[in-house]
Amino acid sequence: MVDVTRRSVARGRRALHWRDFSIVHKLGLLQALNTLVAVVLIALVFSVGNAITRYHHNQKQLQALAQVIGEHSRAALAFGDRQSAQTILAALRATNEIELVRLLDERGVLFARADFSGHRPHQGTFQERLVSSVFPTHLSVSYSITDEGKEVGRVNSRHTCCTSGSTCSRARP
């Protein structure tokens, strides 16, 4: 580029500088730059707002799922049926977001466990990676299972937060 500038100066032409533009061109360029900055900022605000809304929505959905699992596990806890509890937790394999679910008894001792973290998550698009660098990528949810006011167990789960849509792109065997 310097070479081109030198050649044009050598031929008697000057390189264009900011001061060489007319006021109309300068104002037009400034207006285009302001518009570009405004559009980028508006897109950024809407994207961040959408990500926050989606995160809170996922949190509520996962809390409801923990409550359903807890209520379905109540009988297994009451009768000490670990196999039934394990079957209930294993059914969560179909839910892509769940990495780990633990069912604890009333003393806080592990009763049943399902670990799906061995499945490697999809790396995601550039936007997904960008959002996950700003927001937490994991969400832990806990639900206390009570019977007549007494805690009989607890469901603890760890979830992968989804950044684009309601399901994660994760391969399951």
N, C-alpha and C positions, 0 to 999 in steps of 0.2 A: 504494500500500500504506500509506503514511503517512496518507493521507486516511481510509482505512478504520479505522485505529487511532485516529485522533482522534475519529471519529464514535462508535466503540464506547466510548471513554473519556467522551465527552460524554453518552452515554446511561447512564452509570453502570457500564459494564463496563470491565474492564482488559484490555489486550493480554496474551497469554500470553508469559511469559518462562521461561527454563530453570528458575528457582527455583520457578515455579508448578506444575511437573510433579511428580507423586508419585514416590517412589523406585522403584516398580515400572515406571513408564513410562520413567524415566531409565535404569534397568538394561536394559530391553528395547531402547531405542534404541542404547545402547552395544553390546549384544550383536549387534544387526543391523549396526551399523557395523563391528565387528570381523570379522564373518563376511564382509561385502562386501570388506573389505581383504584378507582371507585368500584368498578366491576369485580376486580380481584378481591377486594375487601368484603364486598357484599357476599360473594360466593363463599369466602372463608367463614364468615359469620353464620350463614345458613348451614354449611357443612358441620361446623362445630356444634351448633344448636341441635341439628339432626342426630349427631353422634351421642350427645348427652341424653336426648329424649329416648333414643334406642337403648342406651345403657340402663336407664331407669326402668324402662319397659321390660327388658330382659331380667332385671333384678326382681321385679314383681312376679313375672312368670316362673322364675326358678324358685322363688319362695313358695308359690302355690304348689309347684311340683314336689318340693320337700314336704309340704303339709300332706299331700296325697300319699306319698310314700310312707310317711310317719303313721298315718291313720291305717293304711293297709298292713303295716308291720305290727300294729298293736297286739293282735292275737298271737303272732309268732313270739313276741316278747313275753306275753302273759303265760304261754305254755312252754317256753324255752325251746321252741322249734327253730333251730339254727338253719336247717335245710330249707324250710319255707321262707325264712327271712332272706337267705342267700338267693333263692329263686326270684323273689320280689325285686331285689336289688339288681340281679342279672338282667332283668327285663329292661333296665334302663340303657342297655347297650344300643338300642334303637335311637336313643336321643343323642345327637351328635355333640352337643355342648358339654356333656358331663364327663369329667375326668376321673373323679373319685367320689364314692359314697360310702359313708361309714354309719352303721347302726350301733348305738351304744345302749347298754342296759341302764337301769336306774342308778347303779353305782358308778357309771361312767366307763365301764369296762367294754371293750370291743365285743360286739355280739355277732355282727356280720359285716362283710366288706366287699365292695366291687370296685376294681381298679381298671379303668379304661385308658389310662395315661400312656400305655405302650403304643398307642396308635399315633403315628406321626401326623401332626396337623399340616394342612395345605399352607404353603407360604403366603398365599393371598396376593391380591393385586397391589400396586403401588399405593393406592388410596388406603387399602386395609392396613398395610404396614405403617403408613404415615399416621393414621388415627391410633393404631395400637402403640405407637411410640409416645403418644401424648396421654392416652387414657389407659387405665389398668386393663390387662389382658385376661385376668382371672378374677373370678368372683366367688367368694365363699359364702354359703348359706347354711343356716342352722335352724332346726325346728324342734321344739320340745314336745314330746308326746306325753300328754297328761291323761289321767283317769281319775275322775272325781277330785280334782284339785291336786293330785299327787303325780309327780313326774315319774313315769315308768320307763322312759327311754328318750333318746335324742337321735335325730338324723343330722349328720354333718355332711356337706357335699362341697365339692370344688368344681367350678365350671369354667370353661373357656368362653370368654365374652366374644360375641360375634360383632364384627364391625360393619358388615354390609348385608343386611337382610336378617331374617329370623333364624336361619340355619347356617352352620359353619360348613365350609368345604373341607371335609375330613373323610378320609377313606376308612371304612370299616370292613373287616373281613366277613 
